[in-house]
Amino acid sequence: MSTPSDNTQPIEVSYRRIYQIALPIIVSTASYTVMLFADRLFLSRVGKHELAAAMSGGLSSFVLSSFFVGLVGYASALVSQYYGARDYRMCTRSVIQSLLLSAASYPILLAFIPIIQYVFILSGQDPKLTENATVYARILLIGSFFLVARTAASAFFIGIGKTRVIMLTNVAGAVVNIPLNYVLIFGKLGFPELGIRGAAIGTVCAGFLVFVALFAFYVRETSREPFRVEHRLRYEPEIMGRLLRFGTPAGVAPFLNWFAFNVFVQVLHSYGPDIAAATTIAFNWDAVSFIPMLGLGVTASTVVGQQIGARDHDGAQRAAYLVIRIALIYGCAMITLFVGFANSLAALFASGFESPNGQITSMSADMLRLLAIHVPAIAAKLVLDGALRAAGDTTWSMWVSVAIHWAMGFGVIALVRGYDVHPYVAWSTLIVMNYAHFLAVWYRFRSGKWREKQLIG
C-alpha cells in the first residue's frame, strides 16, 4: 500500500483555480437542470397529474438511491485528499472500491420496485397521481444502477479537478435526453405515445449513455501514469473500510434528508391536484438555482480536500470562503429572477392545463417568491457542507442535518394533519429548515473542529 508523499506542496487558492473546477461542474449541473426542465415542460402539456407525478415519483426513487449515491460519491473526498498529497495511485484504488459498492447496491434498489407504490398510497394522494407516480418511479429504479455507478466514476474526476470530463458527458446526456423524451412522450417518429412512461424511459437511456461515457474516460485516464494500477477490480479492505467509515454518514445524511423532503412534498401533494401542480412548478424553477449550487458544493469539496491533502488547512478555509462568495452572487441573481418574474415563470408551465381563474399560476408564483427567501441560506450551506465533507467531518454533519430536516418533516405533518393550515404556512417550514441548517454548518466550520479529522492519515 502506498503512502502519501512527504513532499506535499501548497496548491494555489484563487478565483482562477476555483473557476477552472467550478465552471465545468456548473455547466454539467445546468445541463441536468435543462433536461429536467424540458422533461417537466413536456409533461405539463400532457396534464397536471403527469407533471406532479414526475416530481413525486422521481423524488421517491431518488430518495431510495440517495444513500448509495452519497456513499460511493464520498470517494471524491478521498481522491481529492490523495491528489493533494500526490499519492495518485490511491486515487484510482479509492474509486475501484466505490465501483464495487455501486454493483452491490443494485439488487437492493431493485427490491423496492414492488413496494414503491405504498409511498403514494399512504400519503393519501389522488388515485390518478398515485398511478402515474408509481409507473415513473419503477422505471427509474430499474435504471438506478447507472445513477449510482456514474456517481462513482465522477468521483475520480471531481477529486483530481478534471471536471470538464463530467461536463462533456452530462451535456451529451442532455442532448440525447431532451429529443428522446419528446419523441417518447408524444409518440413521434413512429413511436407509440407513452406519456409519463416515455419520460422515464428517456431519462434512463440518457443515464446509461452518461455512465458509459464516464466509465470510458475513467478507464482511459487510469490506464496511464500516474494513476495506473495493476489490478483494476481488486477489493482492498483498508480503503473500503475508510470509505465505509466516512462515507456511510455521507450516505445516511442525504438519504434521510431527502426522505424528509419527500415527506414534505407528499404532504403538500395531499392537498389535491392543483396544489400538487403548483408545488411542482415552483420546485421546477427552484431547481434552476439549487442544482447549480450543488455544483458549487462539489467544487468546495474538491478544492478544500486538495488543500487538506497538501496539509494546508488555512488554504482550505480560504478556498471555502471564496466559493461561498461565488455562490452568493449566483444566489442574488436567482432572487431577482424569482421575485421579479414569478408570474411569467409560473405561467410557462401552467399554460397547458390552467383553470380559467388562473389559480395554479397564482399559487405557484407565490410559492416561488417565498422560495427566494431561502436562496442565500442554501447557497452558503451547500458550500460549507461540501467543505466539512471533504475534511471527513461527516458524522457531526449527518446528525445535525438529519435532525433539522426531520424537524421540518414532522412539523409539516403536524401543521397539515393536525391544524389544517394554509398551504403557504406548510410551505414556509422549508424556508425555516434551510436557515437553521445554514446556521448549524456555519457554526461548525467556524469552530475549526474539522481541522482535527484524519481522513487519509
Secondary structure, 3 states (H helix, E strand, C coil): CCCCCCCCCCCCCCHHHHHHHHHHHHHHHHHHHHHHHHHHHHHHCCCHHHHHHHHHHHHHHHHHHHHHHHHHHCHHHHHHHHHHCCCHHHHHHHHHHHHHHHHHHHHHHHCCHHHCHHHHHHCCCCHHHHHHHHHHHHHHHHCHHHHHHHHHHHHHHHHHCCCHHHHHHHHHHHHHHHHHHHHHHHCCCCCCCCCHHHHHHHHHHHHHHHHHHHHHHHHHHHCCCCCCCCCCCCCCHHHHHHHHHHHHHHHHHHHHHHHHHHHHHHHHHCCCHHHHHHHHHHHHHHHHHHHHHHHHHHHHHHHHHHHHHCCCHHHHHHHHHHHHHHHHHHHHHHHHHHHHCHHHHHHHHHCCCCCCCCHHHHHHHHHHHHHHCCHHHHHHHHHHHHHHHHHCCHHHHHHHHHHHHHHHHHHHHHHHHHHCCCHHHHHHHHHHHHHHHHHHHHHHHHHCHHHHCCCCC
